[in-house]
Amino acid sequence: MSRTILRLPADHPSVEGHFPGNPIFPGALLLDEILHAIARSRGQLVTAWLVKSAKFLRPVRPGDELEMELTAAPGGDIRFHCRIGALEVVTGLARSDDTA
């Protein structure tokens, strides 16, 4: 198991239009950040990983700091859990892309 902190910039350009007056971090961007963290933890390129499943439990706001926990799953997959404080916000499973 490993833990890492993801700091999401409050001024990221994607949040300006997602959604005006009530900004949240786009799910696709969160998943991209998660895959980069997995790749870094394994010393691999990000293209070596794919999201197998993901569940968004709560909105993630610009400037939030996520604590991400990575654990090995059967078949070489990686299970991820992201929290803001005690609240779980994103969970899922990533798998190695054998074609990368």
Secondary structure, DSSP 8 states (H G I E B T S, - for coil): -EEEEEE--TT-GGGTTSSTTS----HHHHHHHHHHHHHHHHT--GGGEEEEEEEE-S---TT-EEEEEEEE-GGG-EEEEEEETTEEEEEEEEEE-TT-
